[in-house]
Amino acid sequence: MISVLSDDQLGAVHVLLDRIRARQLQDFGQIGSDVKPDGSLITDCDRWSDAALVEGLASIAPGEGVLSEEGSKTVPNTRAYWVVDPLDGTTNFAAGIPYWAISVARFVDGRPSEVFLDVLALNQRFVALRGRGATRNDQLLTSKTRALATSSCVSLCSRSIRVLQRKPDQRFPGKIRLLGVASLNLVSVAMGQTIASLEATPKIWDFAAAWLVLDELGCPIRWLGADPAHLSAGQDVADLGFPVLAAGSWAHLARFLPWGEALLRPYRSLLREEGSVGYIFGLRGSREAAVQAEALEAKALMCLRRLTRPEGAIPRCCKFIKRSREAAMTNQPIS
């Protein structure tokens, strides 16, 4: 039977994180980066942190596998295993932006059981234990903590920001923030700093620790694609993303769900249903061209809203866009 970590094991994880933390703070702002095959950045500090975590966790919980961003990306075949992002926010770290995290999560039967999320520059450490709550710097967090916040901010990532192009005729229902760290974007919801977070392509190590913090504080989560709780032993998750929407309440989840769903709608379906300029120009088969066309139309609509013209000018422009869309639906020239 797989048990929870003992107090001694929990303490050993904290000691391990303290060691990783010291090295990262020492390297911050003084280290270069390389580009990985997927286009993301990696530093020597990422590599050292990953190796130190894998070695340390093997000592703390012998026999339990480790899945990490910089190491093995195959789901271990043990009931209990660790999911690690040794430095979440490498782009920030390498650029000298003091906002990144160490994310460590222990999974049991496919779900996080004990998690640690260290926010180094803020000197904060989140810990969540399934069924036993979540803390920040040893102070218990509750849903009341979040209820006291009055934020109207919404966290997006560099990929989910394109949702604004998908619904150009609608105003986004929140103040957008892009912080560059997936785990902290999600935890910001649990803290009441944001009311929702939409992540377009996070990997399991990006949200593993934040997932349990959200659960323990009663924040609803909607997986917009694959459910990470259904991974299989031996599965390669190197290229597997888990689009997710997290919210501070069920009402907020319902409010932002249409935006989350719009983000993932296939490009061809989008063009057929909305008749965007991408369709008008016959760009049905090109994803890149469709993106450019959507951006063009979104920009045009935004400009129209800001125009100060003689009465009737804006309605005439809007009528042209309407005729363009009607022409797109029938694949006829614009009249």
C-alpha positions as CSV (number, residue, x, y, z in Angstrom):
1,M,0.0,0.0,0.0
2,I,1.3,3.4,-0.9
3,S,1.3,5.8,2.0
4,V,1.6,9.6,2.3
5,L,5.0,11.0,3.0
6,S,6.1,11.0,6.6
7,D,7.0,14.1,8.5
8,D,10.6,13.3,8.1
9,Q,10.2,12.9,4.4
10,L,8.4,16.2,4.1
11,G,11.1,17.9,6.0
12,A,13.7,16.3,3.8
13,V,12.0,17.8,0.7
14,H,12.1,21.2,2.3
15,V,15.9,20.8,2.9
16,L,16.3,19.8,-0.7
17,L,14.4,22.8,-2.0
18,D,16.4,25.1,0.2
19,R,19.6,23.8,-1.5
20,I,18.1,24.2,-5.0
21,R,16.9,27.6,-4.0
22,A,20.3,28.9,-2.9
23,R,21.9,27.8,-6.2
24,Q,19.2,29.5,-8.3
25,L,19.4,32.8,-6.4
26,Q,23.2,32.7,-6.8
27,D,22.9,32.1,-10.6
28,F,20.0,34.6,-11.2
29,G,21.0,37.3,-13.6
30,Q,24.5,35.9,-14.2
31,I,23.9,33.0,-16.5
32,G,23.3,32.5,-20.2
33,S,20.7,30.2,-21.9
34,D,20.5,27.8,-24.8
35,V,17.5,27.0,-27.0
36,K,16.0,23.5,-26.8
37,P,14.6,21.7,-29.9
38,D,11.1,22.9,-29.0
39,G,12.2,26.5,-29.0
40,S,12.1,27.0,-25.2
41,L,15.1,28.1,-23.2
42,I,17.3,26.1,-20.9
43,T,20.2,27.1,-18.7
44,D,22.9,25.3,-16.9
45,C,21.0,26.1,-13.7
46,D,18.0,24.2,-15.1
47,R,20.2,21.2,-15.7
48,W,21.9,21.3,-12.3
49,S,18.5,21.8,-10.5
50,D,16.9,18.9,-12.3
51,A,19.8,16.5,-11.5
52,A,19.9,17.6,-7.9
53,L,16.1,17.1,-7.5
54,V,16.1,13.7,-9.2
55,E,19.0,12.5,-7.0
56,G,17.5,14.0,-3.8
57,L,14.0,12.6,-4.4
58,A,15.4,9.2,-5.1
59,S,17.0,9.3,-1.6
60,I,13.9,10.7,0.1
61,A,11.4,8.2,-1.5
62,P,13.4,5.2,-2.8
63,G,11.7,3.3,-5.7
64,E,9.5,6.1,-6.8
65,G,10.1,7.3,-10.3
66,V,10.6,10.9,-11.4
67,L,9.1,12.6,-14.5
68,S,10.7,16.0,-15.2
69,E,10.9,18.7,-17.8
70,E,14.7,18.4,-18.2
71,G,14.9,14.6,-17.6
72,S,12.7,11.6,-18.2
73,K,9.4,12.5,-19.8
74,T,7.9,9.1,-19.6
75,V,5.3,8.4,-16.9
76,P,6.9,6.1,-14.4
77,N,5.4,2.6,-13.8
78,T,5.2,3.0,-10.1
79,R,1.9,4.0,-8.3
80,A,3.7,6.9,-6.7
81,Y,6.0,9.1,-8.7
82,W,7.2,12.6,-8.8
83,V,6.6,15.3,-11.4
84,V,9.2,18.1,-11.4
85,D,9.8,21.4,-13.1
86,P,13.2,22.5,-11.7
87,L,12.8,26.0,-12.9
88,D,9.4,27.1,-14.1
89,G,9.8,30.4,-15.9
90,T,13.3,30.0,-17.5
91,T,12.7,32.8,-20.0
92,N,12.1,35.2,-17.0
93,F,15.1,33.8,-15.2
94,A,17.4,34.1,-18.1
95,A,16.2,37.6,-18.9
96,G,16.8,38.8,-15.3
97,I,13.0,39.1,-14.5
98,P,12.7,38.0,-10.9
99,Y,9.6,35.8,-11.2
100,W,10.1,32.0,-11.5
101,A,9.4,28.9,-9.4
102,I,10.5,25.5,-8.4
103,S,7.6,23.0,-8.8
104,V,7.7,19.6,-7.2
105,A,4.7,17.3,-7.0
106,R,4.3,13.7,-5.8
107,F,1.6,11.8,-7.6
108,V,-0.3,8.8,-6.3
109,D,-2.6,6.9,-8.6
110,G,-2.4,9.6,-11.2
111,R,-3.2,12.6,-9.1
112,P,-1.1,14.9,-6.9
113,S,-0.8,13.9,-3.3
114,E,1.9,16.2,-1.8
115,V,3.2,19.3,-3.6
116,F,5.7,22.1,-3.1
117,L,5.9,25.3,-5.1
118,D,8.7,27.7,-4.2
119,V,8.5,31.3,-5.5
120,L,12.1,32.3,-4.9
121,A,12.1,36.1,-5.5
122,L,9.0,36.5,-3.3
123,N,10.4,34.3,-0.5
124,Q,7.2,32.2,-0.6
125,R,6.7,28.5,-0.5
126,F,3.4,26.8,-1.1
127,V,2.7,23.3,0.2
128,A,-0.4,21.3,-0.4
129,L,-1.2,17.9,1.0
130,R,-4.3,16.1,-0.4
131,G,-7.2,16.3,2.0
132,R,-5.1,18.3,4.5
133,G,-5.2,21.8,3.0
134,A,-2.7,24.2,1.6
135,T,-0.2,26.6,3.2
136,R,2.0,29.6,2.2
137,N,5.0,29.9,4.4
138,D,3.3,27.6,6.9
139,Q,0.2,29.8,7.1
140,L,-3.0,27.9,6.3
141,L,-4.8,29.2,3.2
142,T,-8.6,29.0,2.9
143,S,-11.2,29.9,0.4
144,K,-12.0,32.9,2.6
145,T,-8.6,34.2,1.8
146,R,-9.5,34.3,-1.8
147,A,-13.0,35.7,-1.1
148,L,-11.5,38.8,0.5
149,A,-9.7,39.7,-2.8
150,T,-11.3,42.2,-5.2
151,S,-9.3,41.4,-8.2
152,S,-10.7,41.5,-11.7
153,C,-7.5,40.3,-13.4
154,V,-7.3,37.2,-15.6
155,S,-4.0,35.4,-16.3
156,L,-3.2,34.4,-19.9
157,C,-0.1,32.9,-21.4
158,S,1.7,33.9,-24.5
159,R,-0.3,31.3,-26.5
160,S,-3.7,31.8,-24.9
161,I,-3.6,35.5,-25.7
162,R,-4.6,34.6,-29.2
163,V,-8.1,34.0,-27.8
164,L,-8.7,37.7,-28.3
165,Q,-8.4,37.2,-32.0
166,R,-11.0,34.5,-31.9
167,K,-13.7,36.7,-30.5
168,P,-12.8,40.2,-31.9
169,D,-16.3,41.5,-31.7
170,Q,-16.5,40.8,-27.9
171,R,-14.8,42.6,-25.1
172,F,-12.7,40.3,-22.9
173,P,-14.3,40.2,-19.4
174,G,-11.2,40.8,-17.4
175,K,-8.0,42.7,-17.0
176,I,-5.3,40.6,-18.7
177,R,-2.0,39.7,-17.0
178,L,0.8,37.7,-18.6
179,L,3.3,36.7,-16.0
180,G,5.3,34.1,-17.9
181,V,5.1,31.3,-15.3
182,A,2.4,28.7,-15.8
183,S,2.4,27.3,-12.2
184,L,2.2,30.8,-10.7
185,N,-0.5,31.9,-13.2
186,L,-2.7,29.1,-11.9
187,V,-1.8,29.6,-8.2
188,S,-2.7,33.3,-8.6
189,V,-6.3,32.1,-8.9
190,A,-6.1,30.2,-5.7
191,M,-4.8,33.3,-3.9
192,G,-7.4,35.6,-5.3
193,Q,-4.9,37.6,-7.2
194,T,-6.7,36.7,-10.4
195,I,-10.2,35.4,-11.0
196,A,-9.3,33.0,-13.8
197,S,-6.3,31.6,-15.6
198,L,-6.3,30.2,-19.2
199,E,-3.3,28.1,-20.2
200,A,-3.2,27.0,-23.8
201,T,-0.5,24.3,-24.0
202,P,0.9,23.6,-20.5
203,K,2.8,20.3,-19.9
204,I,2.1,18.2,-16.8
205,W,5.2,19.6,-15.0
206,D,4.0,23.1,-15.5
207,F,0.8,22.7,-13.4
208,A,1.5,19.5,-11.3
209,A,2.0,21.4,-8.0
210,A,-0.6,24.2,-8.7
211,W,-3.2,21.6,-9.5
212,L,-3.4,20.4,-5.9
213,V,-3.3,23.9,-4.4
214,L,-6.3,24.8,-6.5
215,D,-8.1,21.6,-5.5
216,E,-7.5,22.1,-1.8
217,L,-8.8,25.7,-2.0
218,G,-11.9,24.6,-3.9
219,C,-11.1,26.3,-7.2
220,P,-12.9,24.7,-10.2
221,I,-10.7,23.4,-13.0
222,R,-11.8,22.5,-16.5
223,W,-9.5,20.5,-18.7
224,L,-10.2,21.7,-22.2
225,G,-8.5,18.7,-23.9
226,A,-6.9,15.6,-22.4
227,D,-7.3,14.9,-18.7
228,P,-3.9,14.5,-17.0
229,A,-5.5,12.1,-14.4
230,H,-5.8,9.5,-17.2
231,L,-2.1,9.1,-18.1
232,S,-0.8,5.6,-18.4
233,A,2.5,4.1,-17.2
234,G,5.1,4.3,-19.9
235,Q,3.3,7.1,-21.8
236,D,5.6,9.7,-23.3
237,V,4.3,13.2,-22.4
238,A,7.1,15.2,-23.9
239,D,4.8,16.8,-26.5
240,L,1.5,16.4,-24.7
241,G,-0.2,19.6,-23.7
242,F,-3.2,19.9,-21.3
243,P,-5.1,23.1,-22.1
244,V,-6.8,24.2,-18.9
245,L,-9.1,26.9,-17.4
246,A,-9.0,27.5,-13.7
247,A,-11.3,29.9,-11.9
248,G,-11.9,31.3,-8.5
249,S,-15.6,30.2,-8.5
250,W,-18.0,28.3,-10.6
251,A,-19.6,31.5,-11.7
252,H,-16.2,32.7,-13.0
253,L,-15.6,29.4,-14.7
254,A,-18.9,29.7,-16.6
255,R,-18.0,33.3,-17.5
256,F,-14.7,32.4,-19.1
257,L,-15.5,28.9,-20.5
258,P,-16.7,30.2,-23.9
259,W,-13.3,31.9,-24.2
260,G,-11.5,28.7,-23.3
261,E,-13.5,26.7,-25.8
262,A,-12.9,29.4,-28.5
263,L,-9.2,29.1,-28.0
264,L,-9.2,25.5,-29.0
265,R,-11.6,25.5,-31.9
266,P,-10.0,24.1,-35.0
267,Y,-8.9,26.8,-37.5
268,R,-10.9,25.4,-40.4
269,S,-14.0,25.1,-38.3
270,L,-13.5,28.7,-37.1
271,L,-13.2,30.0,-40.7
272,R,-16.3,28.1,-41.9
273,E,-18.4,29.2,-39.0
274,E,-17.4,32.8,-38.7
275,G,-16.3,33.6,-42.3
276,S,-13.2,35.4,-41.3
277,V,-11.0,37.3,-43.8
278,G,-8.9,34.2,-43.9
279,Y,-11.7,32.4,-45.7
280,I,-12.3,35.4,-47.9
281,F,-8.8,35.3,-49.2
282,G,-9.0,31.6,-49.8
283,L,-6.5,30.7,-47.0
284,R,-8.4,27.6,-45.9
285,G,-5.5,25.2,-45.9
286,S,-2.8,27.4,-44.2
287,R,-2.7,27.6,-40.4
288,E,-0.2,30.4,-40.5
289,A,-2.1,32.5,-43.0
290,A,-5.3,31.9,-41.1
291,V,-3.6,33.3,-37.9
292,Q,-2.4,36.4,-39.8
293,A,-5.8,36.9,-41.3
294,E,-7.6,36.6,-38.0
295,A,-5.1,39.1,-36.5
296,L,-5.8,41.5,-39.4
297,E,-9.5,41.3,-38.9
298,A,-9.2,41.7,-35.1
299,K,-7.0,44.8,-35.6
300,A,-9.4,46.2,-38.1
301,L,-12.3,45.9,-35.8
302,M,-10.4,47.4,-32.9
303,C,-9.4,50.4,-35.1
304,L,-13.0,50.8,-36.1
305,R,-14.1,51.1,-32.5
306,R,-11.5,53.8,-31.9
307,L,-12.3,55.9,-35.0
308,T,-13.6,59.4,-34.6
309,R,-15.3,60.0,-37.9
310,P,-18.3,61.8,-39.3
311,E,-21.6,60.2,-38.5
312,G,-22.2,57.2,-40.7
313,A,-18.5,56.3,-41.4
314,I,-18.3,53.5,-38.9
315,P,-21.7,51.9,-39.9
316,R,-20.5,51.9,-43.5
317,C,-17.2,50.1,-42.5
318,C,-19.2,47.6,-40.4
319,K,-21.5,46.9,-43.4
320,F,-18.4,46.2,-45.6
321,I,-17.2,43.7,-43.0
322,K,-20.6,42.1,-42.9
323,R,-20.7,41.8,-46.7
324,S,-17.2,40.4,-46.6
325,R,-18.3,37.6,-44.2
326,E,-21.4,36.9,-46.2
327,A,-19.2,36.6,-49.3
328,A,-16.9,34.2,-47.5
329,M,-19.8,31.9,-46.5
330,T,-20.7,31.5,-50.2
331,N,-17.1,31.8,-51.5
332,Q,-18.2,34.7,-53.8
333,P,-16.4,37.9,-54.6
334,I,-17.1,40.8,-52.3
335,S,-19.7,43.2,-53.8
